């Protein structure tokens, strides 16, 4: 869906953590995943910025490996702090989602 950029900024870290939590992955693969599920506006640079932020927060295990197609590639998995942060993200998301649904239901009465 187009026009989600501002809303997505607040949750993109959680979405990226969720993707990494599904198994080892790398930046381009995450970008493709996001685009394939409907976030067409997500640029590769945006994903790498999020990954760098998650690295700095020490939420990821990062392993650099040679690539047959160019420079070494970073592969990401969640460490224990990353798993904890992902759980916290979903707690916050479900809380917010419930509150928004409550507001919508109350306003439609």
N, CA, C and O atoms as a GROMACS GRO file, in nm:
protein
  436
    1UNK      N    1   0.084  -0.118   0.000
    1UNK     CA    2   0.000   0.000   0.000
    1UNK      C    3   0.089   0.124   0.000
    1UNK      O    4   0.186   0.133   0.075
    2UNK      N    5   0.055   0.217  -0.082
    2UNK     CA    6   0.131   0.341  -0.092
    2UNK      C    7   0.091   0.437   0.020
    2UNK      O    8  -0.018   0.427   0.077
    3UNK      N    9   0.182   0.529   0.051
    3UNK     CA   10   0.153   0.633   0.149
    3UNK      C   11   0.166   0.592   0.294
    3UNK      O   12   0.112   0.659   0.383
    4UNK      N   13   0.235   0.483   0.321
    4UNK     CA   14   0.251   0.435   0.458
    4UNK      C   15   0.381   0.479   0.523
    4UNK      O   16   0.408   0.443   0.637
    5UNK      N   17   0.461   0.555   0.452
    5UNK     CA   18   0.597   0.585   0.497
    5UNK      C   19   0.602   0.636   0.641
    5UNK      O   20   0.680   0.586   0.721
    6UNK      N   21   0.521   0.736   0.674
    6UNK     CA   22   0.526   0.794   0.809
    6UNK      C   23   0.484   0.694   0.916
    6UNK      O   24   0.549   0.684   1.020
    7UNK      N   25   0.377   0.620   0.891
    7UNK     CA   26   0.334   0.519   0.989
    7UNK      C   27   0.436   0.407   1.002
    7UNK      O   28   0.462   0.357   1.111
    8UNK      N   29   0.493   0.368   0.891
    8UNK     CA   30   0.586   0.255   0.889
    8UNK      C   31   0.716   0.285   0.964
    8UNK      O   32   0.776   0.194   1.021
    9UNK      N   33   0.758   0.410   0.963
    9UNK     CA   34   0.883   0.446   1.032
    9UNK      C   35   0.883   0.400   1.177
    9UNK      O   36   0.986   0.357   1.229
   10UNK      N   37   0.770   0.407   1.242
   10UNK     CA   38   0.760   0.370   1.382
   10UNK      C   39   0.765   0.221   1.409
   10UNK      O   40   0.793   0.180   1.521
   11UNK      N   41   0.738   0.141   1.309
   11UNK     CA   42   0.731  -0.003   1.331
   11UNK      C   43   0.831  -0.084   1.248
   11UNK      O   44   0.839  -0.206   1.262
   12UNK      N   45   0.906  -0.017   1.164
   12UNK     CA   46   0.995  -0.089   1.073
   12UNK      C   47   1.100  -0.173   1.148
   12UNK      O   48   1.131  -0.284   1.105
   13UNK      N   49   1.153  -0.122   1.257
   13UNK     CA   50   1.250  -0.201   1.335
   13UNK      C   51   1.188  -0.333   1.380
   13UNK      O   52   1.251  -0.438   1.371
   14UNK      N   53   1.064  -0.326   1.428
   14UNK     CA   54   0.996  -0.448   1.472
   14UNK      C   55   0.973  -0.546   1.360
   14UNK      O   56   0.989  -0.666   1.378
   15UNK      N   57   0.936  -0.495   1.243
   15UNK     CA   58   0.914  -0.582   1.128
   15UNK      C   59   1.044  -0.649   1.085
   15UNK      O   60   1.046  -0.768   1.053
   16UNK      N   61   1.152  -0.572   1.086
   16UNK     CA   62   1.283  -0.628   1.049
   16UNK      C   63   1.327  -0.732   1.153
   16UNK      O   64   1.379  -0.837   1.118
   17UNK      N   65   1.306  -0.702   1.281
   17UNK     CA   66   1.339  -0.800   1.385
   17UNK      C   67   1.259  -0.929   1.364
   17UNK      O   68   1.313  -1.038   1.379
   18UNK      N   69   1.131  -0.915   1.329
   18UNK     CA   70   1.048  -1.032   1.305
   18UNK      C   71   1.103  -1.117   1.191
   18UNK      O   72   1.110  -1.239   1.202
   19UNK      N   73   1.142  -1.052   1.082
   19UNK     CA   74   1.197  -1.125   0.967
   19UNK      C   75   1.326  -1.196   1.006
   19UNK      O   76   1.346  -1.312   0.971
   20UNK      N   77   1.414  -1.127   1.078
   20UNK     CA   78   1.540  -1.189   1.120
   20UNK      C   79   1.512  -1.304   1.217
   20UNK      O   80   1.583  -1.404   1.218
   21UNK      N   81   1.409  -1.287   1.299
   21UNK     CA   82   1.373  -1.392   1.395
   21UNK      C   83   1.327  -1.521   1.330
   21UNK      O   84   1.324  -1.626   1.394
   22UNK      N   85   1.289  -1.513   1.203
   22UNK     CA   86   1.246  -1.633   1.130
   22UNK      C   87   1.364  -1.717   1.083
   22UNK      O   88   1.347  -1.831   1.040
   23UNK      N   89   1.484  -1.661   1.091
   23UNK     CA   90   1.603  -1.734   1.049
   23UNK      C   91   1.705  -1.640   0.989
   23UNK      O   92   1.673  -1.528   0.951
   24UNK      N   93   1.826  -1.687   0.980
   24UNK     CA   94   1.938  -1.607   0.928
   24UNK      C   95   1.902  -1.545   0.793
   24UNK      O   96   1.845  -1.610   0.706
   25UNK      N   97   1.937  -1.418   0.779
   25UNK     CA   98   1.905  -1.346   0.657
   25UNK      C   99   2.005  -1.232   0.636
   25UNK      O  100   2.091  -1.209   0.721
   26UNK      N  101   1.993  -1.162   0.524
   26UNK     CA  102   2.081  -1.049   0.494
   26UNK      C  103   1.997  -0.934   0.439
   26UNK      O  104   1.880  -0.953   0.405
   27UNK      N  105   2.056  -0.816   0.429
   27UNK     CA  106   1.983  -0.694   0.398
   27UNK      C  107   1.899  -0.698   0.272
   27UNK      O  108   1.782  -0.661   0.275
   28UNK      N  109   1.958  -0.741   0.162
   28UNK     CA  110   1.882  -0.742   0.037
   28UNK      C  111   1.763  -0.836   0.045
   28UNK      O  112   1.656  -0.806  -0.008
   29UNK      N  113   1.782  -0.949   0.111
   29UNK     CA  114   1.673  -1.045   0.126
   29UNK      C  115   1.559  -0.984   0.210
   29UNK      O  116   1.441  -1.008   0.181
   30UNK      N  117   1.593  -0.907   0.312
   30UNK     CA  118   1.493  -0.840   0.394
   30UNK      C  119   1.416  -0.738   0.309
   30UNK      O  120   1.294  -0.729   0.318
   31UNK      N  121   1.488  -0.661   0.228
   31UNK     CA  122   1.424  -0.563   0.140
   31UNK      C  123   1.327  -0.632   0.046
   31UNK      O  124   1.214  -0.586   0.029
   32UNK      N  125   1.369  -0.741  -0.016
   32UNK     CA  126   1.283  -0.815  -0.108
   32UNK      C  127   1.160  -0.868  -0.037
   32UNK      O  128   1.049  -0.863  -0.091
   33UNK      N  129   1.178  -0.920   0.084
   33UNK     CA  130   1.067  -0.970   0.164
   33UNK      C  131   0.964  -0.859   0.187
   33UNK      O  132   0.844  -0.879   0.165
   34UNK      N  133   1.011  -0.742   0.230
   34UNK     CA  134   0.920  -0.631   0.258
   34UNK      C  135   0.846  -0.588   0.132
   34UNK      O  136   0.726  -0.563   0.136
   35UNK      N  137   0.917  -0.580   0.022
   35UNK     CA  138   0.852  -0.541  -0.104
   35UNK      C  139   0.752  -0.646  -0.150
   35UNK      O  140   0.645  -0.613  -0.202
   36UNK      N  141   0.786  -0.772  -0.132
   36UNK     CA  142   0.697  -0.881  -0.174
   36UNK      C  143   0.569  -0.889  -0.092
   36UNK      O  144   0.466  -0.934  -0.142
   37UNK      N  145   0.574  -0.845   0.034
   37UNK     CA  146   0.452  -0.850   0.115
   37UNK      C  147   0.370  -0.721   0.105
   37UNK      O  148   0.270  -0.705   0.175
   38UNK      N  149   0.413  -0.628   0.018
   38UNK     CA  150   0.332  -0.512  -0.009
   38UNK      C  151   0.390  -0.377   0.027
   38UNK      O  152   0.326  -0.274   0.001
   39UNK      N  153   0.507  -0.373   0.085
   39UNK     CA  154   0.571  -0.246   0.119
   39UNK      C  155   0.662  -0.203   0.004
   39UNK      O  156   0.784  -0.203   0.016
   40UNK      N  157   0.599  -0.167  -0.109
   40UNK     CA  158   0.673  -0.137  -0.231
   40UNK      C  159   0.765  -0.016  -0.217
   40UNK      O  160   0.866  -0.007  -0.286
   41UNK      N  161   0.731   0.076  -0.127
   41UNK     CA  162   0.806   0.201  -0.113
   41UNK      C  163   0.935   0.185  -0.033
   41UNK      O  164   1.014   0.279  -0.025
   42UNK      N  165   0.959   0.068   0.025
   42UNK     CA  166   1.077   0.048   0.109
   42UNK      C  167   1.200   0.040   0.019
   42UNK      O  168   1.209  -0.045  -0.070
   43UNK      N  169   1.296   0.128   0.045
   43UNK     CA  170   1.421   0.128  -0.031
   43UNK      C  171   1.525   0.046   0.045
   43UNK      O  172   1.522   0.034   0.167
   44UNK      N  173   1.616  -0.010  -0.030
   44UNK     CA  174   1.723  -0.091   0.029
   44UNK      C  175   1.802  -0.011   0.132
   44UNK      O  176   1.839  -0.064   0.237
   45UNK      N  177   1.827   0.116   0.104
   45UNK     CA  178   1.900   0.202   0.197
   45UNK      C  179   1.830   0.216   0.330
   45UNK      O  180   1.895   0.225   0.435
   46UNK      N  181   1.698   0.219   0.327
   46UNK     CA  182   1.619   0.229   0.450
   46UNK      C  183   1.641   0.105   0.536
   46UNK      O  184   1.658   0.115   0.657
   47UNK      N  185   1.639  -0.010   0.473
   47UNK     CA  186   1.659  -0.135   0.546
   47UNK      C  187   1.799  -0.140   0.607
   47UNK      O  188   1.814  -0.181   0.722
   48UNK      N  189   1.900  -0.098   0.532
   48UNK     CA  190   2.036  -0.100   0.586
   48UNK      C  191   2.052  -0.001   0.702
   48UNK      O  192   2.129  -0.027   0.794
   49UNK      N  193   1.980   0.110   0.698
   49UNK     CA  194   1.983   0.204   0.809
   49UNK      C  195   1.922   0.140   0.934
   49UNK      O  196   1.976   0.155   1.044
   50UNK      N  197   1.812   0.069   0.917
   50UNK     CA  198   1.749  -0.001   1.030
   50UNK      C  199   1.844  -0.108   1.083
   50UNK      O  200   1.860  -0.121   1.205
   51UNK      N  201   1.905  -0.185   0.995
   51UNK     CA  202   1.998  -0.290   1.039
   51UNK      C  203   2.115  -0.231   1.117
   51UNK      O  204   2.156  -0.288   1.218
   52UNK      N  205   2.167  -0.121   1.072
   52UNK     CA  206   2.277  -0.055   1.143
   52UNK      C  207   2.232  -0.011   1.282
   52UNK      O  208   2.306  -0.026   1.379
   53UNK      N  209   2.112   0.044   1.290
   53UNK     CA  210   2.057   0.086   1.420
   53UNK      C  211   2.040  -0.034   1.513
   53UNK      O  212   2.072  -0.025   1.632
   54UNK      N  213   1.991  -0.145   1.461
   54UNK     CA  214   1.973  -0.266   1.541
   54UNK      C  215   2.108  -0.322   1.586
   54UNK      O  216   2.121  -0.373   1.698
   55UNK      N  217   2.207  -0.313   1.498
   55UNK     CA  218   2.344  -0.356   1.534
   55UNK      C  219   2.397  -0.271   1.649
   55UNK      O  220   2.452  -0.324   1.745
   56UNK      N  221   2.381  -0.140   1.638
   56UNK     CA  222   2.432  -0.049   1.741
   56UNK      C  223   2.362  -0.072   1.875
   56UNK      O  224   2.421  -0.051   1.981
   57UNK      N  225   2.236  -0.114   1.870
   57UNK     CA  226   2.162  -0.146   1.992
   57UNK      C  227   2.200  -0.284   2.046
   57UNK      O  228   2.151  -0.326   2.151
   58UNK      N  229   2.288  -0.353   1.974
   58UNK     CA  230   2.336  -0.487   2.010
   58UNK      C  231   2.222  -0.589   2.022
   58UNK      O  232   2.214  -0.665   2.119
   59UNK      N  233   2.134  -0.587   1.922
   59UNK     CA  234   2.021  -0.679   1.918
   59UNK      C  235   2.041  -0.794   1.820
   59UNK      O  236   1.959  -0.885   1.811
   60UNK      N  237   2.153  -0.788   1.746
   60UNK     CA  238   2.177  -0.886   1.640
   60UNK      C  239   2.313  -0.952   1.655
   60UNK      O  240   2.408  -0.894   1.707
   61UNK      N  241   2.318  -1.074   1.608
   61UNK     CA  242   2.446  -1.141   1.585
   61UNK      C  243   2.474  -1.122   1.436
   61UNK      O  244   2.390  -1.153   1.353
   62UNK      N  245   2.592  -1.070   1.404
   62UNK     CA  246   2.626  -1.039   1.266
   62UNK      C  247   2.748  -1.121   1.226
   62UNK      O  248   2.849  -1.124   1.296
   63UNK      N  249   2.737  -1.188   1.111
   63UNK     CA  250   2.849  -1.265   1.059
   63UNK      C  251   2.875  -1.222   0.915
   63UNK      O  252   2.786  -1.228   0.830
   64UNK      N  253   2.996  -1.178   0.890
   64UNK     CA  254   3.035  -1.136   0.755
   64UNK      C  255   3.091  -1.256   0.680
   64UNK      O  256   3.178  -1.327   0.730
   65UNK      N  257   3.040  -1.279   0.558
   65UNK     CA  258   3.087  -1.390   0.476
   65UNK      C  259   3.114  -1.344   0.334
   65UNK      O  260   3.054  -1.248   0.285
   66UNK      N  261   3.206  -1.414   0.269
   66UNK     CA  262   3.234  -1.386   0.129
   66UNK      C  263   3.110  -1.412   0.046
   66UNK      O  264   3.029  -1.499   0.076
   67UNK      N  265   3.096  -1.333  -0.059
   67UNK     CA  266   2.985  -1.350  -0.152
   67UNK      C  267   3.042  -1.377  -0.291
   67UNK      O  268   3.141  -1.317  -0.331
   68UNK      N  269   2.978  -1.466  -0.363
   68UNK     CA  270   3.022  -1.496  -0.500
   68UNK      C  271   2.986  -1.382  -0.595
   68UNK      O  272   3.041  -1.372  -0.704
   69UNK      N  273   2.894  -1.296  -0.552
   69UNK     CA  274   2.843  -1.192  -0.640
   69UNK      C  275   2.899  -1.054  -0.612
   69UNK      O  276   2.852  -0.956  -0.669
   70UNK      N  277   2.998  -1.042  -0.526
   70UNK     CA  278   3.052  -0.909  -0.495
   70UNK      C  279   3.120  -0.906  -0.360
   70UNK      O  280   3.185  -1.003  -0.319
   71UNK      N  281   3.106  -0.794  -0.290
   71UNK     CA  282   3.173  -0.778  -0.161
   71UNK      C  283   3.114  -0.871  -0.056
   71UNK      O  284   3.006  -0.927  -0.076
   72UNK      N  285   3.185  -0.888   0.057
   72UNK     CA  286   3.131  -0.972   0.164
   72UNK      C  287   2.992  -0.926   0.205
   72UNK      O  288   2.959  -0.808   0.198
   73UNK      N  289   2.913  -1.020   0.247
   73UNK     CA  290   2.774  -0.994   0.285
   73UNK      C  291   2.759  -1.020   0.435
   73UNK      O  292   2.816  -1.115   0.489
   74UNK      N  293   2.682  -0.933   0.502
   74UNK     CA  294   2.652  -0.952   0.644
   74UNK      C  295   2.526  -1.036   0.658
   74UNK      O  296   2.423  -1.007   0.597
   75UNK      N  297   2.535  -1.140   0.739
   75UNK     CA  298   2.420  -1.224   0.771
   75UNK      C  299   2.379  -1.196   0.915
   75UNK      O  300   2.464  -1.184   1.003
   76UNK      N  301   2.249  -1.186   0.937
   76UNK     CA  302   2.196  -1.146   1.067
   76UNK      C  303   2.110  -1.255   1.130
   76UNK      O  304   2.032  -1.322   1.062
   77UNK      N  305   2.128  -1.272   1.260
   77UNK     CA  306   2.037  -1.351   1.342
   77UNK      C  307   2.011  -1.270   1.469
   77UNK      O  308   2.088  -1.180   1.502
   78UNK      N  309   1.903  -1.303   1.538
   78UNK     CA  310   1.874  -1.234   1.664
   78UNK      C  311   1.956  -1.294   1.776
   78UNK      O  312   1.971  -1.416   1.785
   79UNK      N  313   2.009  -1.209   1.862
   79UNK     CA  314   2.070  -1.258   1.986
   79UNK      C  315   1.961  -1.252   2.094
   79UNK      O  316   1.846  -1.219   2.064
   80UNK      N  317   1.995  -1.284   2.217
   80UNK     CA  318   1.894  -1.286   2.324
   80UNK      C  319   1.830  -1.149   2.344
   80UNK      O  320   1.710  -1.141   2.368
   81UNK      N  321   1.908  -1.042   2.335
   81UNK     CA  322   1.853  -0.907   2.349
   81UNK      C  323   1.757  -0.876   2.234
   81UNK      O  324   1.654  -0.812   2.255
   82UNK      N  325   1.790  -0.923   2.115
   82UNK     CA  326   1.702  -0.903   2.000
   82UNK      C  327   1.571  -0.978   2.015
   82UNK      O  328   1.465  -0.926   1.978
   83UNK      N  329   1.576  -1.099   2.068
   83UNK     CA  330   1.453  -1.177   2.091
   83UNK      C  331   1.366  -1.108   2.194
   83UNK      O  332   1.244  -1.102   2.180
   84UNK      N  333   1.429  -1.055   2.299
   84UNK     CA  334   1.356  -0.983   2.402
   84UNK      C  335   1.290  -0.857   2.343
   84UNK      O  336   1.174  -0.829   2.369
   85UNK      N  337   1.366  -0.783   2.263
   85UNK     CA  338   1.314  -0.661   2.200
   85UNK      C  339   1.199  -0.692   2.106
   85UNK      O  340   1.102  -0.616   2.099
   86UNK      N  341   1.207  -0.803   2.034
   86UNK     CA  342   1.099  -0.845   1.945
   86UNK      C  343   0.973  -0.876   2.026
   86UNK      O  344   0.863  -0.836   1.987
   87UNK      N  345   0.989  -0.946   2.136
   87UNK     CA  346   0.873  -0.974   2.223
   87UNK      C  347   0.810  -0.845   2.273
   87UNK      O  348   0.688  -0.832   2.275
   88UNK      N  349   0.893  -0.750   2.312
   88UNK     CA  350   0.844  -0.620   2.361
   88UNK      C  351   0.772  -0.544   2.249
   88UNK      O  352   0.670  -0.480   2.273
   89UNK      N  353   0.826  -0.550   2.128
   89UNK     CA  354   0.762  -0.486   2.015
   89UNK      C  355   0.620  -0.538   1.997
   89UNK      O  356   0.526  -0.459   1.982
   90UNK      N  357   0.604  -0.671   2.000
   90UNK     CA  358   0.470  -0.728   1.979
   90UNK      C  359   0.378  -0.694   2.094
   90UNK      O  360   0.258  -0.673   2.072
   91UNK      N  361   0.427  -0.689   2.216
   91UNK     CA  362   0.343  -0.646   2.329
   91UNK      C  363   0.290  -0.505   2.305
   91UNK      O  364   0.171  -0.479   2.321
   92UNK      N  365   0.379  -0.415   2.266
   92UNK     CA  366   0.339  -0.276   2.240
   92UNK      C  367   0.243  -0.269   2.122
   92UNK      O  368   0.144  -0.195   2.126
   93UNK      N  369   0.271  -0.346   2.018
   93UNK     CA  370   0.186  -0.345   1.900
   93UNK      C  371   0.044  -0.391   1.934
   93UNK      O  372  -0.053  -0.326   1.894
   94UNK      N  373   0.031  -0.501   2.007
   94UNK     CA  374  -0.102  -0.552   2.041
   94UNK      C  375  -0.177  -0.456   2.132
   94UNK      O  376  -0.298  -0.441   2.119
   95UNK      N  377  -0.107  -0.391   2.223
   95UNK     CA  378  -0.168  -0.291   2.309
   95UNK      C  379  -0.224  -0.177   2.223
   95UNK      O  380  -0.340  -0.140   2.236
   96UNK      N  381  -0.140  -0.123   2.136
   96UNK     CA  382  -0.180  -0.013   2.050
   96UNK      C  383  -0.294  -0.053   1.957
   96UNK      O  384  -0.389   0.023   1.936
   97UNK      N  385  -0.285  -0.171   1.901
   97UNK     CA  386  -0.388  -0.220   1.810
   97UNK      C  387  -0.523  -0.231   1.881
   97UNK      O  388  -0.626  -0.192   1.827
   98UNK      N  389  -0.522  -0.285   2.002
   98UNK     CA  390  -0.646  -0.295   2.080
   98UNK      C  391  -0.705  -0.157   2.107
   98UNK      O  392  -0.826  -0.136   2.094
   99UNK      N  393  -0.620  -0.062   2.145
   99UNK     CA  394  -0.667   0.073   2.175
   99UNK      C  395  -0.726   0.140   2.051
   99UNK      O  396  -0.829   0.207   2.059
  100UNK      N  397  -0.660   0.124   1.937
  100UNK     CA  398  -0.713   0.182   1.813
  100UNK      C  399  -0.847   0.119   1.776
  100UNK      O  400  -0.938   0.190   1.732
  101UNK      N  401  -0.859  -0.012   1.793
  101UNK     CA  402  -0.987  -0.078   1.765
  101UNK      C  403  -1.095  -0.030   1.860
  101UNK      O  404  -1.210  -0.009   1.820
  102UNK      N  405  -1.059  -0.011   1.987
  102UNK     CA  406  -1.156   0.043   2.084
  102UNK      C  407  -1.206   0.180   2.041
  102UNK      O  408  -1.326   0.207   2.045
  103UNK      N  409  -1.113   0.265   2.000
  103UNK     CA  410  -1.149   0.401   1.956
  103UNK      C  411  -1.242   0.394   1.836
  103UNK      O  412  -1.343   0.463   1.831
  104UNK      N  413  -1.207   0.310   1.739
  104UNK     CA  414  -1.289   0.298   1.619
  104UNK      C  415  -1.429   0.247   1.652
  104UNK      O  416  -1.528   0.300   1.602
  105UNK      N  417  -1.437   0.144   1.737
  105UNK     CA  418  -1.567   0.088   1.774
  105UNK      C  419  -1.650   0.188   1.851
  105UNK      O  420  -1.770   0.199   1.826
  106UNK      N  421  -1.591   0.262   1.943
  106UNK     CA  422  -1.666   0.359   2.023
  106UNK      C  423  -1.713   0.477   1.938
  106UNK      O  424  -1.820   0.532   1.963
  107UNK      N  425  -1.635   0.516   1.840
  107UNK     CA  426  -1.673   0.628   1.754
  107UNK      C  427  -1.782   0.590   1.654
  107UNK      O  428  -1.851   0.678   1.602
  108UNK      N  429  -1.799   0.462   1.627
  108UNK     CA  430  -1.899   0.420   1.529
  108UNK      C  431  -2.033   0.390   1.594
  108UNK      O  432  -2.127   0.349   1.526
  109UNK      N  433  -2.043   0.410   1.725
  109UNK     CA  434  -2.171   0.382   1.795
  109UNK      C  435  -2.261   0.503   1.795
  109UNK      O  436  -2.371   0.497   1.848
   0.00000   0.00000   0.00000
